[in-house]
Amino acid sequence: MRPAHPTEQAVGMEYYVSDVDGVGGRLRANDDHFRVRELERFSTEPVDAPTDAYPHLVVRATLRGWDTNDFAARLSDALGMSRERVDWAGTKDKYAVTTQLFSIYGAEPANLPDVDGATIEVLGRAGRGLEFGDLAGNAFEIVVSDPNRPDRAPEITAQLAAFGGFDDGSAVGVSNFFGQQRFGSRRPVTHAVGLEIVRGDWEGAVMAYLGNPTAAEPEGTQRARAFVEETRDWTEALERFPNRLRYERSMLHELADAGGEPDDERFRAALERLPSNLQRLFVHAAQSYAFNLVLSERLERGLPFDRPVAGDVVCFVDRDAPDGLELPDTDRLQRVDDRRVRSVTRHCERGRAFVTAPLVGTETDLADGEQGEIEREVLENLGVEPDDFELPGEFHSSGTRRAILVRTDLELGTDPLELSFSLPKGSYATVVAREYLKVDPVDLG
């Protein structure tokens, strides 16, 4: 274990689990160097199925250089419909080649547009739209460009294998952090917005999003954010914020149209001008930040990740997962007392059970024992508690639990250095890659 990069520490990822120096280099030198393919788990009917019973057209899109939200907007604009009628199972990165499913309510195959950088394949129809999480996981093929010491990769693999509880290097394990993308790679503020929402400070949430200039942004954007932070002059800020920051501009329009000094209701309305998935993301990012802090503290205390200690809460494996993928089922939880530690340890060793930590929400039951101490201390330090997630609309969250360890078979290629592996849904490829590169997260993309 060694300290992580300061930018990662700022979002709760305080350590690497491998001690050896990284290989260096960077990811995403071009889109072909980062390939992601969904491991699908969504049933469809034939495309000629009756549209009254199966109104959602399901397509598989292979995208190059497209952010998922932006592609959905492009698709809905071309079809002349609301963006809210386009759904998907998982958000993918822009600087990559990605293959994923979309469902489109009320669309006909003949009306699908030709989109630069996209190949669209019609799969069939469904009675409901895709929901976030309607996939088993993702398969990744990642090329590391310009590594300084690629010869270090086998030693890193061996250390990650040991952390995951494996005797050889055929599979690895890493702490199941939420990656930098969850919070913003260049401007990690989504968790800060979410924490203000959870604390009931709607104005603070708006300003965390509109303000907070960072050095990674263009100077004009930094000046615009500093201006709105200092003046609260929403109308003048509209003149200063570039058109490409359409979410910020949408919020500013809401505030400028309010007349007089906005109150809590108007600040909340400004946030609700954003797409519903982005509203949810703010609270999810706050939960993710707390989760990362819990994992970092567990690492600090030297508690195991591949097996339980008394007081832990474990979940069991999803029996319907594709072969070779360890997919936790967080609907099947069990609290581990002293009598059960040995038997649950055997389940964990066989990939049938996983130690968990909370994504805190209104229905969260915290662990007991030392893990419970960690969870309560983190929440107390953040100034939040489960009942605070009783929020209106898209901001509400009942919470869940999440495995603290992710394990995967990993193939290590050479010349170029390439990492190939699959992860369960919700886990981040960069959390595996960061252990190998150990660089500024900007270079992880």
N, C-alpha and C positions, 0 to 999 in steps of 0.2 A: 504494500500500500504506500502511496506517495501523494503529496498535495497536487491538486488539479490546477489547471490554468485559472488565473484570477477571474476571467470572464465566466467560466463555468462555476466557480465558487459563488458568484453573484446570483446564480439561479439554483443554488443548493447542492450542486455536484462538487463536493469539496475534495474528493479523492479519486485517483486511479486505483484499481485493485492490483494491478501489476507494477512491480518495482523497477523493472528494467527500463532503460531509456528507450524512447520511441524511435521509429524508423524515419520520422520526419516526412516531408512532402506535403501534398495537398490533394484534395478530392475535386472532382468535377472540372478538370481542365477542359473538357468538353462534355456535352450531354451524353455521348455514348459511354463515358467512363462511369456513369452511375445509372444502372438499370434496375427497375423495380417492376415486379409482376405480382399482381394480387393472387393469393391462393383462395380461389372463389368458393363460396358456400351460399349460393342463392339460386333457388329453383325458378325456372321459367316454363311457360307454355309456348306452343308453336306461335309464330308471328301472325297466323291467320285465326287465332283464337278470338272469340267475340269480345269486342272492345268494351261492352257494357260490364262484363264480369272481369275483364283483364285490361284496364285502361292505361297501364303503364308500359311503355315500350322500353325494353332493356337492351342496351348496346355495350359492346366492349370497345373501348377507345385506347389506342396506343398514341401517346402524346410526346412530342419533343419540344421542350422549352415552354410548356404551358403550366401555369399554376392552376390547380383544380378549380378554385373559385372563378378565375378568369375564363377558363374554358366553359364552365357552366353558364356564365353570363353571355359568352359569345354564342353558345348553342341556343339559349333561350331568345336572345335578340334575333337571331336568324329565323327562328320559328315563330316570332311575334307573340311570345308568351312571357309570363312572369318568371323570373329566375327561381322563385320558390317552387316551381313545378319540375325542377331538375334536381335529382338527388343522387348521392353516391355513398359508398360504404367507408371510404377512407381518404383523407386528404393527402395528396402527393406533392413532391417538390417540383419546382419550376425547372431547375437546372438538372434535368435528368431525362431519360427515356422511360416512360411509365406506361403500364398496361393495367387498366382498371375498368370497373363497371359503372355505368350511369343508368338511371331510370328517368324517363321523361313522360310526365302525365299528359295524355291526350295527343301524343305525337304519332305521325304516320311515317313509315320508312321512306316513302317517296319524297317526303319533305325535308329529310335530313340534309343539312348543308355540306358542301365541301369546305373544309377548314384547313388552312395552311398549317403544317406541322402536326396534323392529326389523321389517323386512319381509323375509321369507324366501322365496326362490324355489328350488324343486327343479330341479336341472339334469340329474341322472342318477346313474349308479353308476361306481365305479372299482375296479380290482383292488388298488390300494394307496391309502393315505392321502396327503393332501397333506404335503409336507415344506417346511421353511423354505427359501424361495427359489424355489418352484414358481410363479413369475410372471416376466413380462418387466420390469415396472416399474409406475409409478403415474402417473396424470394428476391434476393439482392445479388447483383454482380457489380463489384466496385473495384475500379482500377486506382491505385495510388500513383500519382504523378510525381516525378522528381524526388523519390525518397533518398535521404542522405545515407541511411544505414539499413538497407533492406535485409541484411543478414541477421538483424535482431528479431525479425518476425517469428522464427521458430521458438526462440526463448520466451517471447511474449505469449505465444500460443500455449506453451507448456505451463506457464504460470496461471493463465486463464483456465486451463483444463483443471488444475489443482483447485482453484477457487470454486469451480463448478462441481467438484466432487468426483472428477474423472481421473482414472489411473494413467490414461495415455492422452495423446494430443489429437485424437480424432474428433473430439467435441470440446467446446469451451463454455465457460459461464462468466457472466458479468453482472454487476449490480444493475437492476432494471430501472435505472434513472429515466426520467423524462428528458429527452435531448434538448439541445439549445433551440431547435426549431420551434419547440412548444412555446417558447417565450419571445422569440424573435432573434435571429442570428446576429443581426447588426444593431437592432434596437430592442433589447429584451425588456419590454415593459408590460406585456399582457398580464403577467401575474400581479404587478403593482396595481393595474386597473382593477383586476379581480378582487384583490384584497380590500381595496376601498369600497367596492360594491358590497362585499360581504360585511364590512363594518358599517354599512348604511350611509356612507359619505358619497353621495352621487356627484357632487361638485368635484370632490377629490378624484373620483374615478375619471370624470371628463378631462380634468386638467392633467392627469397622469398620461392620458392618451394624446391630447393636443399639445401639451408642453413637453417637458423632459427632452430637450435637444441632446443629441449624442454626436460625438466626433466622427462617427462612421457615416453620418449623413452629409449631403451637399451643404455648403455654407449657407445658401439661400434658405434651405429648409430649417437649418439651425436657427437662423435669424427670425424666421416666421414663428417658430415654436417659442423662442425667447420673448418675442413681442406679445404673443397672446398670453403667455404666462405672466408678464409684467403688467399688462394693460386691461385684460378682459374686454378688449374692443373687438367684438365678434365681426362687425361689419368691415372694419379696416383689415382684420386678419384674413378675411376672404380675398382681399386684394393681394395679400402677400403669400398665401399658401399656394403652391403650384397645383395645376389642374390634375396632375397625376396622383395627388393625395386625395382621391375622391371620397374616402371614408371620413377623413378629417373635415373636408369641405361640406359634406352632408351634415355633420354635427354642427358646424359653424352656421350653416343656413338655419337650422332649427333654433339656435340660440339668438341669431340676429333677428329672426322673425318674431321672437317672443315679446319684444317691447319691454323696456324697463329692465330691472335686474331680474335675471332668471331665478326661480326658486328650485327646490329639490325636484319637484315634479317636472320642470322644464329640463333640468340637467338629465334626469332619467329619460325623458323623451328624446333628448339628443343621442343618448346611447342606443335607444331603441330604433333610431333611424338606420342603424347598421344591420347587415344581414343577420338573420337569426342564428346561424351557425357561429358567427363571430361573437355575438352576445354570449352564447354558451361557452365559447372558448375562453373568455375572460375569467369566468368562475372556475372553469376546468384548469386554467393555468395557475390560479391561486391554490387549488387543491394539489396540483402537480408540484408546485414549489414546496409546499408543506411535506409532501411525500418524499421529495429529494432530500430535504433536511432530515427527515426520519432515517432514511437509508444512510446518510452520511454519519449520523450519530451512532447508528448500529455498527458501522465500520470502525468508527473511532473507539468504540467500546470493545471491539474484537469479538462481537457475537457472530455466530455462523450464519451464512446465507443459504447454504445447501441443506440445512437440517434445522429442526426447531429446538428451542429451549422452552422450559415451562413458562406458560403464560401466553405463548404465541397463538395466533389464529392462522390456521392453514386452510387452503382450498384444495380441491381434488381435480384430477385431470378431466378434460372434456373428452368423453369416449368417442365422439363423432368427429374428432379432429383428423385431418389427413395423415397418412402414414409418415412417420419421421418428424412430426411437429408436436412438441409438447405445448399444449394449449390449456392454460388454467381455466377452470370453471368457477368463477367467483360467486356463483349462486349456491355452491356446495361448500359450506364453511364448517370448520370444527375448531373449537377451542382446545388447546393442548395443556392438560394438567400433568403433574409429575408422573402419574401412572401411565400416561399415554406417550411420553416422549420417545421411548424405545420403539414402539410399534409404528408411530408416525414417521420416525426417522427412516425406517425400512421403506415405507411408502415413498418418501422423498428420494431415497437413493435409487429407486426404480423408476423415477419420473412419474409417479402416480399422485403425488401431493407436493404442495408448494407453500412455503412460509409467505405470509402476506403482511402488508402495511396498509393503512387507510388512505383512501381518497375521501376526505372527511365531508360529510353532509348530514342532513337532518336525521337520518336513520343509522348513523355510524355507531357501532359498538366498539369501543377501544379495547386493546389487548390488556392482559394482566401481566404481572411480573415485570421484569426489566424492560421488555418491549413496550408495555403499557406506560411505564415511567417516561420512556423516550417520547411516545406519542403525545402524552399530556404536556410535557415540557415544551415541545415544539409549538403546540397550539397556544399555550399560555404566552410564549414569547412573541407570537404573531398577533396576539390580542383577538383571537377568534375562538369560537366554540361551535359544536355541531348545530345548535339551534339558529345560529346566525345565517345558515344557508336556507332558511325559510324565507325565500325571496319571490318577488313577482315574476310572472312570465318565464322567459327563457333563462333567467338568472337563477331560478330555483334548482337545487340539487339535493337529492336524497343520499348521495354518496354511495360508495362501494368499497371493496378492498382490491388490492392488486399484488401480484407476486413480486417479491423483492429480488428474485434471481431469474435471469433468462438464460437458458442453455440451448445450444444449437450445434449441429454438425457443421464443421467449417473446412472448406477446401482452400488451401493457400497456394496460389499460383506465383510463378516467378517469370521475370522478363516478359511483360511487366509484372510488378507485384500486384496481385489481384486477390480479393477476398470474396468468396462465394458462400452464402449461407441463407437460411430461412429463419424468420422470427414470427412469433405469434402476433396477432393484431394488437396494436397499441404500443409495441416495443419499437425502439429506434435503432436503425442501422448505424447511425453515428455514435451510439453508445458503445457498440462493438468497435467501430473504426477508431474512436478516440484513444482506446487503449493501445492501439498499434502506432498511431502517428504521434500522439502527445504534442499537439501544436495548438496555436490559437484557433478557437472554434470557427473563426471566419474562414480558415483554410479547410474546414470540414464542409463548408457550404451551407 
